[in-house]
Every structure is written in structure tokens, then in C-alpha cells.
Amino acid sequence: MPCKYLLLDLDGTLLPMDKEVFLRGYLRAMAARMASFAAPEDFVKYLLAATRAMVENLDPELTNAEVFRNDFFSRSGLPEKEIMAVFERFYHEDFPRLAALTGNTPLARALCLAALNQGIELVVATNPIFPLIAIEERLRWAGVGDLPFRLVTAYEAMHFCKPRPQYYREILDLLGAGPAECLMAGNDPGEDLVAGDLGIRTFLVTDHLIGRQGSDRRPDFTGRLSDLLAFITRRREAASGQQ
């Protein structure tokens, strides 16, 4: 199976985690950092609403970061300059401690190296609702932060989110790639298998599978992260045998 680009989800795929546990810890830590500006319950309400605005946005002229800021500050009335400085301090100082809420697996690095060794370019196709600094931190937790990713989808540069098909179209456009050149691997059928709507082949990773009602899409391949590694390795062995 020819594959030039391997698109990899991060949370629950390369980085083992219970997303609900992580989200609760993340919101609690950020609300604590913002306590001098807003009551925790109000801050969380503003944050989640602005996140929903990013997911629902279909305006290609606005980055996810711009959508977030527009919604968050118009809704909360908080001072933008001061709050953005606090956000930055949070991601530098507090966010790294959330690593304790995640796991790690050597398979993540082994998979990425196996792909790179046969000339497959890597894309971190994580939902771009976080700034790049938070994604790079989680890549370090996963043991792959030093690897040469062709693209990391962060909220500063992307204009759409999962599960919008426009998110995957934007990836293809940024890569200058066709759907047949890509394989998308992730653990969330409702978000990651949408890539199949564009003709991108999909691999559903089941180690930390997220079950979603109403998702009737079917992956091209299914298995654990170890199976994805074997899948990629078999491609290398098959190519060597043809030489």
C-alpha cells in the first residue's frame, strides 16, 4: 500500500491517556491560574464555549486562534492583553505538570521511526484546539518531540477542527498531497475516520478507543498501535523483497 504521508492523532493514539481525566485536570489547573480574573466555574464556561466556537467555525479567513479569542473575550469581557499573558505563563509553567495525567508507550517512537526510515513523512493530525506550545509539550511526553514532523496542526495556523472534513482538506492543501498518498491513524471514530470522506485511508487504533454513538464510518484498517507498527514494518519488508 503506497503511503507518502502518515497522519497521526496524538491524544489516545501516540500519547496514552483517558481524555476525560486529562480534560478535568487541564480545566482545573487553568481555572486555578485564572482565579484572580474569574470564578472557576465562569472561566471554564467561557473556555468551553470558545472551544465549541472553534469546532463549529467554517470561516476559512479566521484561524482557530482568532475564533477562540473573538468568542472568549467578547463572551467574558476579560482584558485580552492580560489574559493572553496569563495563558502563556500557564502553558510554560503549569501545563508540563499535567504529564502525570497521561501515560507513555515506546511504540509511539518505534512507529514514527519505522515510518521515517522508509521515507514516509509524518503529520501530527491532532485536533487544533490547543496552541503549538501545548502540542509540542505533549509530543515530548509521547517521546517523539525531537522527530522531524512535516506538519503539526496547531490552533495558530489551522482554520478548521475535527470532525470537519475541511480540517483534513486543509492538511492535504498544506502538504500539496492527494488523498491516496495519505493514511490517517487515530483512536476516535467520530473525529479521525472523517478523513475517509475525502478518500484518505484510515487506521482505527483501538488501545484507547473512544466510542461515539452515531458514528457509522468504517475504517480501512483496525488494530492496536502495535498492529499499526507491524503494518508499517511489513510495508518496508515487502518493498525490500521487491528490490
N, C-alpha and C positions, 0 to 999 in steps of 0.2 A: 504494500500500500504506500504509494508515494506521499510524502508529507514534508513540506518545507518549513512549516511553522507549527509549533506545539503551543497552544493556548492553554494556560494552566490557571485554574481558580486557586485562590490562596487559602482562605479560612475554611477548615474542614477538609481540604484537599492536600496541599503541601504542608499546611500547618494544622496538626490535630487540635481540635477544640470542640467544646459544646458552645455553640453560638449564643444560646440564651444565657449561660453562665457568664460568658465573656461580656455580653452586652450589659448585663446588670452591673458587673464590676466597672465597666467603662463609664456608664452613666453615673454611677455613684461617685467615682473618682473625679469626673469632670464637674459634677454639681458641687462637690466639696470645694474645688478650686474656684468656682464662680460664686461661692456663698455670700461674698460681700456685695455682690451686684443683684442677686435674685434668690428668692427662696428655692430650694432644691426642686420641689415639685413644679414650680413655674418654669425654671430653667429647662428641666427635662421635657416639659410640654413644648416649649419653643424649639428645642433642638430636634425633637422627633418630627414636629410639623415641618421644619425646614428641610429635614431629610426626605420626607414624603414629597415635598415640592421638587426636589432634585429628581426623584424617581419618576414623577409624573411629567416632568418637563419634556416638551417636544420642540422647543425653540432652538434651532441649530446655531443661532447667533450668540447664545449665552452658554458659558461654561458652567459646569456643575457648581463650581465655587461661587460664581456670580449669582446663580439661582439661590444657593444657600444663603449668602449674605443678604440678598434682597429680601428674602422671606423672613429670615431670623430677625433682622434689625427693624424691619417695618412692623413685625408682629410684637417684638419685645419692647421696643423703644429704648433699648440699652445703647450706651455710647459705643459706636463702632470701633473707633481707634483704640480705646482702652480694652475693649473685649477681645479684639483680634490679637493684641499683645498678650493677653492672658491665655488665649488659645495656644499661641506659640510657646509660651512657657510650659503649659500643660503637656504638650507633645514632647518637649525636650526633657522635662523633669519628672513628670508623673507617669506618662504613658509607658515608658520602658518597664516599670514595675508590674504592669499587667501581664507580663510574660508568665508570671506564676499561675495565671488562669488558663494557660494553653499547655499543650504537650509538644513532643518533637519526635521525629522518626528519621533514621538515616536513609530511608527510602526516598525522601524528598530530594536530597542531594544526589543520590545514586541515579535517580530518574533524570534529573536535569543534566548531569554529566554524560549519561548514556546518549541523550538526545544531541548534546553539543558535539560529542565525539563522532557522530555521523553527519554533522553538518546541518542539523535541524536548529533553526533559530527559535528562541524561547520568548514567549509573551506572558507577562503576568496579567491575566484577564480577571482581576478581582473587581468587584463592584466599586466603581469610583466615587464612593461617598465619603472617602477619607482623603486628607491631604497626603502628598507624596511622603512626607517625613514619617507618617504613621504606617504607611505601606512598607517603606524601607526598613523600619524597625521590625515589623512582623516577618519580613523576609530574613532578617538576621536571626530571629527566633527559630525560623524554619531551617536554618543552617545553609541558606543559599544566597545570602545578601551580597556576597562577593562575586557572584556569577554574572556574565555579560548578557543580560536580558536585552532583547531588541526593543521591547516596549513594555512599560509599566503603566497601566491605566489608572491615573490618579485624578482627583476632582479638579485640580488646577487646569488641566488640559482637555479633558473629555467633556462632551456636550450631552451625553445620554447615559443612562444607568441600566443595569439589568432590572427587569427582564425585557426591556425594549429591544426589538430586533435592530433598531437604529444604533444601539451600542456596538453590536457585532459588525454592522456595516461600517461604522467609523473605524474600527480596528482594521478591517480589510483595506479601507481607503488609506489609512496611515502606513500600512505595510506595502501598499501597492500590490496586493495579492488577490488571487481568486479564491473562492470558497473551497475548491477542490485541493488547494495546496495546504489546507489547514486541518488540524484536529483539535477540538475543544474538549478538555477534560475537567470535570468538576463533580461535586457531590450534591448539587441542588437541582433536581429535575425542573423545577419551576423557573429557574434562572439560567442554568447552564445549557439545557437542551434546546433553548430558543435559538441557539446558533444553528441548529439543524434546519430552521425555517429558511435560512439563506443558502443552504446547500453545504454547510460546513459539517464534516463528520464529527460525531460526538462520542465520548467515552464517559460513562457514568461511573464515578468512583464511589464504592459502597462502604468504605471504612467508617465514615461518619456521615452516612446518608441522611439527608433531610427529606422527610416525607411531606408532600404537599398534596392536599386534595384538589382535584380538578385539573391536575397536570396529566394530560393524555399523550404527551410526546414520548416517543420511544427512542432510546439511544442506539447508535450503530454498534457499540460495544459496551459491555458492562463487566466490572470486576473490581477487585481491591487495588490499592496503589501498587502492590507487588505485581499484580497482573498487568498493570499498565507498564511497569518497568520491563516485565518479560516480553510484552507486546513490542516495545521499542527495541529491546535487545534482539528479538527474533528478526526484526527488520534488518539489523546490522549483519546478523549471521547469514540471512538469506542473500543480502547484497554481496557479501564476501564470497559466498558459494557460486555466485554467477560470474565472478571475475576469472 
